[in-house]
Amino acid sequence: MSALRCFFDFLNMGGLINWSPPRFVRLRRLRRIVPRVLTEKQMRLLLSAARNLHERTMIEVLYGTGARTGEVRSMRVEDVDLEARRIRVLGKCGYRYILFPRAISGYLRRYIGKRRSGYLFVARSLSRRLNLISTPNGAWRSYFYEYDPAMKRTHRVPWYVPKREGLTYDQALRRLKRDTPNPIRDLTIGKKPLACVTVRWVVMRIGLKVGLHVHPQLLRHTFATHLLDHGADIRMIQEMLGHVSVGTTQKYAHVSMNQVQKVLDKCHPRNL
């Protein structure tokens, strides 16, 4: 509807029409959706299902900081302060600091190891399977991937061997392997950031092992709700989540019924 209003306003200002029909349409109020969260028991089960240090550290950071997926993938080793227990991240409104609990320090220290720079979370494997295809005219074609540090993304490079060279399948495959850049040699650890879909897939895969449908945003909701359950102030949660408006954080007050029940039992005169 917003796009239609802008389009018809443009036509109206250009003199093609005399009025804007979308301006007379009244939109329905959006229904408030209460986010789903995990219980503390489910969260402990999810943490125990991580199969290696890479997965455990990622889950601990997502749940322990409430960071967004984009903030997690852009975390850098040099921005992690283990002593002050904070990480400098690039959020929606610029750089900010996020804090993490003391229990996460050990996982971060072991995961970082001797690294001093680069992205915090790195890909587990930088190699891809090579696909060699024979064309109808007898040539060989394929592709491989190269990482462009200037664009900070991986792009596909086409590969082709004409028929006149007369290569067999094994010869063409050896040529392809020779022409393909070595990702371990050309791309040092921590130079390439993880994709958002990779972070999401890691979380979902761990959740499926214990029968839970989990995604990074759900861990962010769970982080805020558990803080509220244990008595955290809504303004402090707003600061931890990086919300500009406290109204965005208020939705977690509708989720945390445990905290509402505690306030009712403590303050209502019938319970005194």
ABEGO torsion letter per residue (X at the ends): XAAAAAAAAAAAAAGABABBAAAABBBBBBBBBBBBBBBAAAAAAAAAABABAAAAAAAAAAAAAGBBAAAAAABBAAABBAAAGBBBBBBAAEBBBBBBBAAAAAAAAAAAEABABEBABBBABABBBBBBBBBAAGBBBBBBBBBBAAAGBBBBBBBBBBAAAGBBAAAAAAAAAAABBBAAAABBBGABBBBAAAAAAAAAAAAAAAGBBBBAAAAAAAAAAAAAAAGBBAAAAAAAAGBABAAAAAAAAAABAAAAAAAAAAABAAAX
